[in-house]
Amino acid sequence: MRENTGVIIKAVMKFLRLFMCETLVKRIMSMVLLALGVENNQITELTGLCDRSVRALKKRVETGEIESLFAVNGGGRKRKLKDVESAIVEEIEKNDYHSRQQIADMILEKYGIKVTLPVIGRLLKNGIKRLKCGSLPAKADVVEQRRFFDTILHPLMKSAKSNDSVLLFMDASHFVMGCDFLGYIYGKVRRFIRTFSGRKRYNVLGALNFVSKKMTTVTNDTYITFSEICELLCEISLEYAGKPIRLVLDNASYQRCFIVADTAALLGIELIYTLLQS
């Protein structure tokens, strides 16, 4: 075949798509090429129809079943789900389904429709994604948290935004040297590197400015104790000297001790403890 045959066929198929669906366009073009004696592999390359479909098409043409080739199923499963699709999506949003198979089982049980996993995949394109679950502290009290936000935290946020005070949120992160810092190495096989024990950590105690998002930190490779808390309080006091400072922190025992409370009072820093116990 001539070199520009592929270009011509693609142009014709593009024109036909204005009047009919993709499946029908591929079938018609494949039938024309079959009539011209083009090999199956070339038809697959030119039209995008898979080899199995081309062979089935050729067989139906040879047996005279041409008229049936102009009828497009339209997706039997899709038609079956059309009337209940919104209900299925609502059910998925309402309850917990961890796999496509569970969703397929639910559809069979509730609606009597047996569907394949690829059909479920197409159904989930309606804005539904497989997302990693987030966690809520087991002791969380939603009502009390809302009260804490409305009466304490939100007024502090408004004050910080208007530059009347400084609001910071403090917490610590502990990076395990045995697994957090291995990095990546190019190669054909996975490399294994001798590491520290799981107890060897790099600790970062940080206070995040609610407005500017600036981070003030204290770090070490031992432990975070009241001593590091007091050190960070001193740094915060120097950094925001002359302004009222409010620091939100959790209820860890080493943060509620009298040494931390006395240091904060001496530096003029107001400590706001969250509701959850550590």
Backbone as numpy.savetxt, mean C-alpha at the origin, in Angstrom:
# Nx Ny Nz CAx CAy CAz Cx Cy Cz
6.15 -12.19 -46.67 5.31 -10.99 -46.67 6.19 -9.74 -46.67
5.64 -8.66 -47.23 6.41 -7.43 -47.30 6.66 -6.85 -45.91
7.70 -6.04 -45.80 8.09 -5.49 -44.50 7.02 -4.57 -43.91
6.29 -3.85 -44.81 5.31 -2.90 -44.30 3.95 -3.53 -44.04
3.85 -4.87 -44.20 2.57 -5.55 -43.96 2.09 -5.33 -42.53
3.01 -5.48 -41.58 2.64 -5.29 -40.17 2.09 -3.91 -39.90
2.68 -2.90 -40.51 2.22 -1.51 -40.31 0.82 -1.34 -40.85
0.57 -1.93 -42.03 -0.75 -1.82 -42.65 -1.81 -2.52 -41.80
-1.48 -3.73 -41.34 -2.43 -4.49 -40.52 -2.77 -3.76 -39.23
-1.78 -3.20 -38.59 -2.02 -2.45 -37.35 -2.90 -1.24 -37.61
-2.69 -0.58 -38.76 -3.51 0.59 -39.11 -4.97 0.18 -39.35
-5.16 -0.95 -40.06 -6.51 -1.44 -40.30 -7.20 -1.83 -39.00
-6.46 -2.50 -38.11 -7.03 -2.91 -36.82 -7.40 -1.69 -35.98
-6.58 -0.66 -36.04 -6.87 0.57 -35.31 -8.17 1.19 -35.82
-8.38 1.14 -37.14 -9.61 1.68 -37.73 -10.82 0.85 -37.31
-10.69 -0.48 -37.34 -11.81 -1.36 -36.99 -12.23 -1.20 -35.53
-11.26 -0.85 -34.66 -11.59 -0.68 -33.24 -12.57 0.46 -33.00
-12.72 1.34 -33.97 -13.69 2.43 -33.85 -15.12 1.91 -33.91
-15.31 0.71 -34.45 -16.65 0.19 -34.68 -16.95 -1.10 -33.94
-15.93 -1.77 -33.43 -16.17 -3.06 -32.78 -15.15 -3.30 -31.67
-15.41 -4.32 -30.87 -14.54 -4.61 -29.73 -13.22 -5.22 -30.18
-12.25 -5.23 -29.28 -10.91 -5.72 -29.56 -10.91 -7.19 -30.00
-11.70 -8.01 -29.32 -11.75 -9.44 -29.64 -12.21 -9.67 -31.08
-13.26 -8.96 -31.48 -13.80 -9.11 -32.83 -12.81 -8.62 -33.89
-12.11 -7.55 -33.60 -11.10 -7.02 -34.52 -10.02 -8.07 -34.77
-9.53 -8.70 -33.71 -8.49 -9.72 -33.85 -8.98 -10.92 -34.65
-10.24 -11.32 -34.39 -10.77 -12.48 -35.10 -10.90 -12.21 -36.60
-11.47 -11.06 -36.94 -11.68 -10.72 -38.35 -10.35 -10.64 -39.09
-9.37 -9.95 -38.47 -8.08 -9.82 -39.13 -7.38 -11.16 -39.25
-7.54 -12.02 -38.26 -6.94 -13.35 -38.31 -7.58 -14.20 -39.40
-8.91 -14.08 -39.57 -9.59 -14.84 -40.62 -9.12 -14.40 -42.00
-8.93 -13.10 -42.18 -8.43 -12.59 -43.46 -7.04 -13.15 -43.74
-6.19 -13.15 -42.74 -4.83 -13.66 -42.91 -4.82 -15.16 -43.15
-5.74 -15.88 -42.50 -5.84 -17.32 -42.74 -6.25 -17.59 -44.19
-7.17 -16.77 -44.69 -7.63 -16.93 -46.07 -6.51 -16.65 -47.07
-5.56 -15.80 -46.64 -4.43 -15.48 -47.51 -3.30 -16.49 -47.38
-3.48 -17.49 -46.48 -2.49 -18.54 -46.32 -1.32 -18.17 -45.42
-1.51 -17.17 -44.56 -0.45 -16.77 -43.64 -0.29 -17.81 -42.53
0.93 -18.10 -42.13 1.20 -19.09 -41.08 0.67 -18.61 -39.73
0.34 -19.60 -38.87 -0.23 -19.29 -37.55 0.66 -18.38 -36.71
1.97 -18.68 -36.70 2.88 -17.89 -35.87 2.95 -16.43 -36.34
2.81 -16.22 -37.65 2.82 -14.85 -38.16 1.52 -14.12 -37.80
0.41 -14.85 -37.83 -0.88 -14.26 -37.45 -0.84 -13.83 -35.98
-0.28 -14.70 -35.14 -0.14 -14.38 -33.71 0.69 -13.10 -33.52
1.76 -13.00 -34.26 2.65 -11.84 -34.14 1.97 -10.57 -34.64
1.19 -10.68 -35.72 0.60 -9.50 -36.35 -0.67 -9.01 -35.64
-1.47 -9.93 -35.11 -2.76 -9.54 -34.52 -2.77 -9.51 -33.00
-1.84 -10.24 -32.38 -1.84 -10.31 -30.92 -2.72 -11.42 -30.39
-3.38 -12.18 -31.29 -4.19 -13.32 -30.87 -3.25 -14.47 -30.50
-3.53 -15.17 -29.41 -2.63 -16.25 -28.98 -2.69 -17.43 -29.96
-1.65 -18.25 -29.92 -1.55 -19.37 -30.86 -2.71 -20.34 -30.71
-3.13 -20.57 -29.49 -4.25 -21.49 -29.24 -5.53 -20.96 -29.87
-5.76 -19.66 -29.76 -6.96 -19.06 -30.34 -6.92 -19.09 -31.86
-5.73 -18.88 -32.42 -5.58 -18.92 -33.89 -5.90 -20.33 -34.41
-5.40 -21.35 -33.72 -5.65 -22.73 -34.14 -7.14 -23.06 -34.04
-7.79 -22.60 -32.95 -9.23 -22.84 -32.79 -10.03 -22.10 -33.86
-9.58 -20.89 -34.17 -10.23 -20.08 -35.21 -10.13 -20.77 -36.57
-8.96 -21.28 -36.87 -8.72 -21.96 -38.14 -9.62 -23.19 -38.27
-9.77 -23.93 -37.18 -10.59 -25.13 -37.18 -12.05 -24.79 -37.43
-12.54 -23.72 -36.82 -13.94 -23.32 -36.99 -14.19 -22.79 -38.40
-13.20 -22.12 -38.97 -13.33 -21.66 -40.35 -13.42 -22.85 -41.30
-12.58 -23.85 -41.05 -12.56 -25.04 -41.91 -13.85 -25.83 -41.82
-14.51 -25.79 -40.65 -15.77 -26.54 -40.48 -16.99 -25.70 -40.85
-16.74 -24.47 -41.29 -17.84 -23.62 -41.74 -18.58 -22.88 -40.64
-18.03 -22.84 -39.43 -18.69 -22.15 -38.31 -18.28 -20.67 -38.29
-18.39 -20.01 -39.43 -17.90 -18.64 -39.53 -18.80 -17.65 -38.81
-20.13 -17.82 -38.94 -21.06 -16.86 -38.35 -20.90 -16.74 -36.84
-20.63 -17.86 -36.20 -20.48 -17.85 -34.74 -19.26 -17.04 -34.29
-18.31 -16.85 -35.21 -17.10 -16.10 -34.86 -17.36 -14.61 -34.71
-18.51 -14.15 -35.22 -18.83 -12.73 -35.11 -19.63 -12.41 -33.84
-19.89 -13.44 -33.04 -20.59 -13.24 -31.76 -19.57 -13.24 -30.64
-19.59 -12.19 -29.83 -18.65 -12.06 -28.72 -19.39 -12.32 -27.42
-18.84 -13.25 -26.63 -19.47 -13.64 -25.37 -19.68 -12.46 -24.45
-18.68 -11.63 -24.34 -18.76 -10.46 -23.44 -18.42 -10.79 -22.01
-17.98 -12.02 -21.74 -17.58 -12.41 -20.39 -18.74 -12.89 -19.57
-19.03 -14.19 -19.66 -20.18 -14.73 -18.96 -20.13 -14.46 -17.47
-18.97 -14.66 -16.86 -18.84 -14.43 -15.42 -19.06 -12.96 -15.09
-18.55 -12.11 -15.96 -18.70 -10.68 -15.72 -20.16 -10.29 -15.74
-20.93 -10.87 -16.70 -22.36 -10.57 -16.77 -23.07 -11.07 -15.52
-22.66 -12.25 -15.04 -23.29 -12.80 -13.86 -23.04 -11.93 -12.63
-21.86 -11.34 -12.54 -21.51 -10.52 -11.38 -22.03 -9.10 -11.48
-22.48 -8.71 -12.68 -22.85 -7.31 -12.91 -23.91 -6.83 -11.92
-24.94 -7.66 -11.68 -26.05 -7.24 -10.83 -25.69 -7.24 -9.35
-24.66 -7.98 -8.98 -24.30 -8.09 -7.56 -22.93 -7.48 -7.26
-22.32 -6.85 -8.26 -20.96 -6.34 -8.09 -20.86 -5.35 -6.95
-21.79 -4.39 -6.88 -21.73 -3.38 -5.82 -21.92 -4.01 -4.45
-22.78 -5.04 -4.37 -23.00 -5.73 -3.10 -21.75 -6.49 -2.67
-21.04 -7.08 -3.64 -19.80 -7.81 -3.34 -18.74 -6.86 -2.81
-18.60 -5.70 -3.48 -17.62 -4.71 -3.05 -17.94 -4.22 -1.64
-19.22 -4.01 -1.36 -19.64 -3.57 -0.02 -19.32 -4.62 1.02
-19.53 -5.89 0.67 -19.23 -7.00 1.59 -17.73 -7.07 1.88
-16.91 -6.88 0.85 -15.45 -6.91 1.02 -15.00 -5.78 1.94
-15.63 -4.61 1.79 -15.28 -3.46 2.63 -15.72 -3.67 4.07
-16.81 -4.39 4.25 -17.40 -4.55 5.58 -16.67 -5.60 6.41
-16.25 -6.70 5.78 -15.64 -7.81 6.50 -14.20 -8.05 6.04
-13.52 -8.94 6.72 -12.09 -9.18 6.47 -11.90 -10.38 5.56
-11.33 -10.14 4.37 -10.99 -11.21 3.45 -9.50 -11.10 3.12
-8.77 -12.19 3.38 -7.31 -12.16 3.28 -6.78 -12.66 1.93
-7.63 -13.29 1.14 -7.17 -13.83 -0.14 -8.29 -13.77 -1.17
-7.90 -13.88 -2.44 -8.89 -13.90 -3.52 -9.77 -15.15 -3.43
-9.17 -16.24 -2.96 -9.94 -17.48 -2.84 -11.06 -17.30 -1.82
-10.80 -16.60 -0.73 -11.84 -16.36 0.27 -12.98 -15.53 -0.33
-12.62 -14.56 -1.18 -13.65 -13.75 -1.84 -14.48 -14.61 -2.79
-13.80 -15.48 -3.54 -14.49 -16.38 -4.47 -15.44 -17.31 -3.71
-14.99 -17.82 -2.56 -15.83 -18.69 -1.73 -17.05 -17.93 -1.22
-16.85 -16.68 -0.84 -17.95 -15.85 -0.35 -19.00 -15.63 -1.44
-18.54 -15.36 -2.67 -19.46 -15.14 -3.79 -20.26 -16.40 -4.09
-19.61 -17.55 -4.01 -20.30 -18.81 -4.24 -21.34 -19.07 -3.16
-20.96 -18.78 -1.91 -21.86 -19.05 -0.79 -23.05 -18.08 -0.77
-22.80 -16.80 -1.01 -23.86 -15.79 -0.88 -24.71 -15.67 -2.14
-24.07 -15.82 -3.31 -24.79 -15.54 -4.55 -24.89 -16.74 -5.48
-24.27 -17.86 -5.09 -24.36 -19.07 -5.91 -23.64 -18.97 -7.23
-22.65 -18.08 -7.33 -21.91 -17.89 -8.57 -20.48 -18.38 -8.36
-20.06 -19.34 -9.16 -18.69 -19.84 -9.07 -17.81 -19.06 -10.03
-16.80 -18.41 -9.50 -15.91 -17.57 -10.32 -14.46 -18.00 -10.11
-13.64 -17.71 -11.11 -12.22 -18.04 -11.04 -11.46 -16.89 -10.39
-10.23 -17.15 -10.00 -9.42 -16.11 -9.36 -9.12 -14.94 -10.30
-8.87 -15.17 -11.61 -8.67 -14.02 -12.50 -9.89 -13.10 -12.55
-11.10 -13.69 -12.45 -12.32 -12.86 -12.42 -12.34 -12.01 -11.16
-11.92 -12.60 -10.04 -11.82 -11.83 -8.79 -10.83 -10.69 -8.95
-9.71 -10.98 -9.64 -8.70 -9.94 -9.87 -9.28 -8.76 -10.63
-10.09 -9.05 -11.66 -10.71 -7.96 -12.43 -11.74 -7.22 -11.60
-12.46 -7.95 -10.75 -13.44 -7.33 -9.88 -12.77 -6.35 -8.91
-11.59 -6.73 -8.41 -10.90 -5.91 -7.41 -10.29 -4.65 -7.99
-10.38 -4.47 -9.30 -9.86 -3.26 -9.91 -10.76 -2.05 -9.61
-11.89 -2.30 -8.95 -12.80 -1.21 -8.57 -12.28 -0.46 -7.34
-11.00 -0.10 -7.36 -10.44 0.69 -6.26 -10.06 -0.11 -5.04
-10.19 -1.43 -5.08 -9.85 -2.27 -3.93 -8.42 -2.77 -4.09
-7.62 -2.61 -3.05 -6.22 -3.02 -3.09 -5.93 -3.96 -1.92
-4.91 -4.78 -2.09 -4.45 -5.65 -1.00 -3.47 -4.84 -0.16
-3.93 -4.35 0.97 -3.16 -3.43 1.80 -2.74 -4.10 3.11
-1.56 -3.73 3.57 -1.08 -4.26 4.84 -1.90 -3.66 5.98
-2.30 -4.49 6.91 -3.11 -4.03 8.04 -2.29 -3.12 8.95
-2.95 -2.12 9.48 -2.33 -1.30 10.51 -2.74 -1.83 11.88
-2.05 -1.42 12.90 -2.35 -1.92 14.25 -2.86 -0.79 15.13
-3.76 -1.15 16.01 -4.25 -0.25 17.04 -3.85 -0.82 18.39
-3.35 0.02 19.30 -2.98 -0.49 20.63 -4.17 -1.19 21.28
-3.91 -2.32 21.90 -5.00 -3.11 22.48 -5.75 -2.35 23.56
-5.07 -1.42 24.24 -5.70 -0.69 25.34 -6.34 0.62 24.89
-6.42 0.81 23.58 -6.95 2.08 23.07 -8.41 2.26 23.47
-8.73 3.43 23.98 -10.10 3.81 24.33 -10.48 4.95 23.39
-11.29 4.66 22.39 -11.60 5.63 21.35 -12.25 6.88 21.91
-13.17 6.70 22.84 -13.88 7.85 23.43 -12.91 8.73 24.20
-12.07 8.10 25.02 -11.12 8.86 25.83 -10.07 9.53 24.95
-9.67 8.86 23.87 -8.70 9.45 22.95 -9.28 10.69 22.27
-10.55 10.61 21.88 -11.20 11.76 21.26 -11.26 12.93 22.25
-11.58 12.62 23.50 -11.62 13.68 24.52 -10.24 14.30 24.69
-9.20 13.46 24.73 -7.82 13.94 24.87 -7.44 14.85 23.70
-7.83 14.44 22.48 -7.51 15.25 21.31 -8.25 16.57 21.34
-9.55 16.53 21.62 -10.37 17.75 21.56 -10.01 18.75 22.65
-9.78 18.27 23.86 -9.60 19.18 25.00 -8.15 19.55 25.27
-7.21 18.69 24.86 -5.80 18.94 25.19 -4.94 19.14 23.94
-4.92 18.13 23.09 -3.97 18.14 21.97 -4.33 19.18 20.90
-5.58 19.24 20.51 -5.96 20.17 19.45 -5.70 21.63 19.81
-6.04 22.10 21.03 -5.69 23.48 21.40 -4.18 23.74 21.34
-3.37 22.73 21.74 -1.92 22.90 21.66 -1.44 23.02 20.21
-2.06 22.27 19.33 -1.72 22.33 17.91 -2.06 23.70 17.33
-3.21 24.23 17.70 -3.62 25.56 17.22 -2.66 26.63 17.74
-2.25 26.51 19.00 -1.31 27.47 19.58 0.04 27.42 18.88
0.49 26.20 18.54 1.78 26.05 17.85 1.71 26.62 16.44
0.59 26.41 15.77 0.44 26.93 14.41 0.42 28.45 14.38
-0.12 29.06 15.42 -0.15 30.53 15.49 1.15 31.10 16.05
2.15 30.23 16.29 3.48 30.63 16.77 3.46 31.18 18.20
2.44 30.81 18.97 2.38 31.23 20.37 3.19 30.31 21.27
3.48 29.12 20.79 4.25 28.17 21.58 4.89 27.16 20.65
5.71 26.29 21.24 6.37 25.22 20.48 5.79 23.89 20.95
5.34 23.07 19.98 4.79 21.76 20.31 5.66 20.69 19.66
6.12 19.75 20.50 6.96 18.67 20.01 6.40 17.31 20.43
6.65 16.31 19.61 6.26 14.94 19.92 7.54 14.11 20.05
7.67 13.40 21.16 8.91 12.67 21.43 8.67 11.17 21.50
9.60 10.42 20.94 9.57 8.96 21.06 10.96 8.43 20.71
11.16 7.14 20.97 12.46 6.52 20.69 12.29 5.40 19.67
13.32 5.21 18.82 13.37 4.09 17.88 14.64 3.30 18.17
14.55 1.99 18.02 15.68 1.12 18.33 15.98 0.25 17.11
17.10 0.51 16.46 17.47 -0.20 15.23 18.42 -1.34 15.58
17.99 -2.56 15.28 18.78 -3.74 15.60 19.91 -3.88 14.59
21.14 -3.84 15.06 22.30 -3.88 14.16 22.43 -5.23 13.47
21.84 -6.28 14.05 21.97 -7.59 13.45 21.16 -7.78 12.18
20.16 -6.88 11.91 19.34 -7.10 10.72 18.92 -5.82 10.01
19.04 -4.67 10.64 18.52 -3.44 10.05 19.50 -2.74 9.12
20.77 -3.10 9.13 21.76 -2.33 8.39 22.58 -3.19 7.42
21.99 -4.25 6.90 22.75 -5.15 6.03 22.94 -4.59 4.63
21.95 -3.83 4.14 22.08 -3.23 2.82 21.93 -4.24 1.70
22.33 -3.85 0.49 22.17 -4.69 -0.69 23.53 -4.85 -1.40
23.75 -6.04 -1.98 24.99 -6.33 -2.72 24.60 -7.01 -4.03
25.16 -6.53 -5.13 24.90 -7.16 -6.43 25.58 -8.52 -6.50
24.92 -9.48 -7.11 25.51 -10.80 -7.27 24.48 -11.80 -7.76
24.93 -12.99 -8.12 24.04 -14.02 -8.62 23.40 -14.81 -7.50
24.01 -14.81 -6.34 23.45 -15.51 -5.19 23.40 -14.55 -4.01
22.56 -14.87 -3.05 22.41 -14.03 -1.86 23.64 -14.15 -0.98
24.13 -13.02 -0.49 25.31 -13.01 0.40 24.86 -13.04 1.87
25.62 -13.71 2.69 25.38 -13.72 4.13 26.56 -13.07 4.84
26.24 -12.13 5.73 27.26 -11.32 6.39 27.21 -11.56 7.90
28.37 -11.70 8.51 28.43 -11.85 9.96 27.96 -10.55 10.61
27.05 -10.66 11.58 26.46 -9.48 12.20 26.58 -9.54 13.72
26.16 -8.44 14.33 26.10 -8.39 15.79 24.93 -9.25 16.27
24.89 -9.49 17.55 23.75 -10.20 18.13 22.53 -9.28 18.10
21.36 -9.86 18.30 20.12 -9.08 18.25 20.03 -8.02 19.32
20.86 -8.11 20.37 20.80 -7.13 21.45 21.60 -5.87 21.15
22.44 -5.92 20.12 23.24 -4.76 19.75 22.37 -3.82 18.94
22.10 -2.64 19.47 21.16 -1.72 18.83 21.73 -0.31 18.72
21.16 0.43 17.80 21.45 1.86 17.68 20.15 2.58 18.04
20.18 3.33 19.12 18.98 3.96 19.64 18.91 5.43 19.25
17.74 5.86 18.84 17.51 7.25 18.48 16.32 7.77 19.27
16.56 8.73 20.13 15.50 9.42 20.86 15.28 10.76 20.17
14.08 10.98 19.65 13.85 12.19 18.87 12.62 12.95 19.30
12.66 14.26 19.09 11.51 15.14 19.34 11.21 15.88 18.04
10.00 15.68 17.52 9.61 16.26 16.24 8.78 17.51 16.46
9.22 18.62 15.84 8.48 19.88 15.91 7.22 19.75 15.07
6.05 19.96 15.69 4.78 19.77 15.01 4.63 20.68 13.80
5.13 21.89 13.85 4.95 22.87 12.78 6.06 22.76 11.74
7.31 22.87 12.17 8.43 22.91 11.22 8.90 21.53 10.78
8.51 20.49 11.53 8.92 19.10 11.29 10.42 18.90 11.52
11.06 19.83 12.22 12.47 19.68 12.55 12.62 18.66 13.66
13.65 17.82 13.54 13.88 16.76 14.52 15.10 17.06 15.38
14.92 16.98 16.68 16.03 17.11 17.63 16.28 15.72 18.21
17.52 15.25 18.19 17.77 13.87 18.57 18.91 13.71 19.56
18.85 12.59 20.26 19.94 12.09 21.11 20.11 10.62 20.74
21.33 10.17 20.49 21.54 8.79 20.06 22.59 8.10 20.91
22.52 6.76 20.95 23.57 5.95 21.58 23.42 4.51 21.11
24.34 3.65 21.55 24.26 2.24 21.18 24.13 1.36 22.43
23.57 1.94 23.50 23.38 1.17 24.73 21.88 1.08 25.05
21.38 2.04 25.87 19.97 2.04 26.25 19.45 3.47 26.32
18.14 3.61 26.15 17.48 4.89 26.38 16.96 4.87 27.81
17.43 5.81 28.64 17.00 5.90 30.03 16.60 7.33 30.35
16.30 7.58 31.62 15.93 8.94 32.03 17.06 9.92 31.73
18.29 9.43 31.72 19.44 10.29 31.46 19.37 10.89 30.05
19.03 10.06 29.05 18.90 10.54 27.67 17.70 11.47 27.53
16.64 11.19 28.29 15.46 12.07 28.26 15.85 13.46 28.74
16.58 13.51 29.83 17.00 14.80 30.38 17.96 15.53 29.43
18.83 14.75 28.77 19.75 15.34 27.81 18.98 15.97 26.65
17.96 15.28 26.18 17.16 15.82 25.09 16.37 17.04 25.54
15.87 17.03 26.76 15.16 18.20 27.29 16.05 19.43 27.30
17.30 19.23 27.67 18.25 20.36 27.69 18.49 20.90 26.28
18.62 20.00 25.30 18.83 20.44 23.92 17.62 21.19 23.40
16.43 20.69 23.72 15.20 21.35 23.29 15.09 22.74 23.91
15.45 22.84 25.19 15.39 24.12 25.89 16.29 25.16 25.24
17.51 24.74 24.86 18.44 25.66 24.20 17.97 26.04 22.80
17.40 25.06 22.08 17.00 25.31 20.70 15.79 26.24 20.60
14.87 26.14 21.58 13.65 26.96 21.53 13.57 27.92 22.72
14.71 28.44 23.09 14.77 29.35 24.23 13.87 30.57 24.00
13.16 30.98 25.07 12.32 32.17 25.00 10.88 31.90 24.60
10.56 30.63 24.28 9.20 30.29 23.88 8.62 29.22 24.80
7.31 29.26 25.05 6.69 28.17 25.82 6.83 26.86 25.05
7.28 25.81 25.74 7.53 24.53 25.07 6.62 23.46 25.67
5.89 22.77 24.80 5.05 21.64 25.21 5.58 20.38 24.53
5.78 19.32 25.29 6.36 18.09 24.77 5.39 16.93 25.03
4.93 16.29 23.97 4.03 15.14 24.09 4.87 13.87 24.08
4.67 13.00 25.07 5.44 11.77 25.18 4.59 10.67 25.79
5.06 9.43 25.69 4.26 8.32 26.22 4.56 8.09 27.69
3.95 7.03 28.22 4.00 6.79 29.66 5.08 5.81 30.09
6.16 5.68 29.34 7.25 4.79 29.77 7.73 5.21 31.15
8.03 4.23 31.97 8.36 4.52 33.37 9.55 5.45 33.50
10.58 5.30 32.63 11.76 6.15 32.74 11.47 7.58 32.29
10.29 7.81 31.69 9.93 9.17 31.27 9.04 9.85 32.30
8.48 9.08 33.21 7.59 9.64 34.23 8.28 9.79 35.59
9.55 9.45 35.66 10.25 9.51 36.95 10.43 10.96 37.40
10.69 11.14 38.67 10.77 12.48 39.24 11.95 13.28 38.69
13.03 12.59 38.27 14.20 13.30 37.72 13.82 14.00 36.42
13.07 13.29 35.56 12.61 13.89 34.31 11.64 15.04 34.59
10.72 14.82 35.53 9.73 15.86 35.87 10.43 17.10 36.41
11.41 16.91 37.30 12.13 18.05 37.88 12.95 18.79 36.83
13.58 18.04 35.94 14.39 18.67 34.87 13.51 19.49 33.95
12.36 18.94 33.58 11.43 19.66 32.70 10.92 20.92 33.37
10.59 20.82 34.66 10.10 21.99 35.39 11.18 23.06 35.48
12.42 22.64 35.71 13.54 23.58 35.81 13.77 24.30 34.48
13.57 23.58 33.37 13.81 24.16 32.05 12.57 24.87 31.48
11.46 24.78 32.20 10.23 25.43 31.73 9.54 24.69 30.60
9.69 23.37 30.57 9.06 22.55 29.52 7.87 21.82 30.11
6.72 21.97 29.48 5.51 21.30 29.94 5.43 19.91 29.30
5.30 18.88 30.13 5.21 17.51 29.64 3.75 17.09 29.55
3.33 16.60 28.37 1.95 16.09 28.17 2.04 14.61 27.87
1.59 13.80 28.80 1.66 12.35 28.62 0.43 11.84 27.90
0.63 10.90 26.97 -0.49 10.31 26.24 -1.28 9.39 27.15
-2.42 8.93 26.63 -3.33 8.14 27.46 -2.88 6.70 27.63
-2.20 6.14 26.60 -1.87 4.71 26.63 -0.72 4.42 27.56
-0.85 3.37 28.32 0.23 2.94 29.19 1.25 2.14 28.40
2.54 2.33 28.67 3.60 1.58 27.97 3.97 0.35 28.79
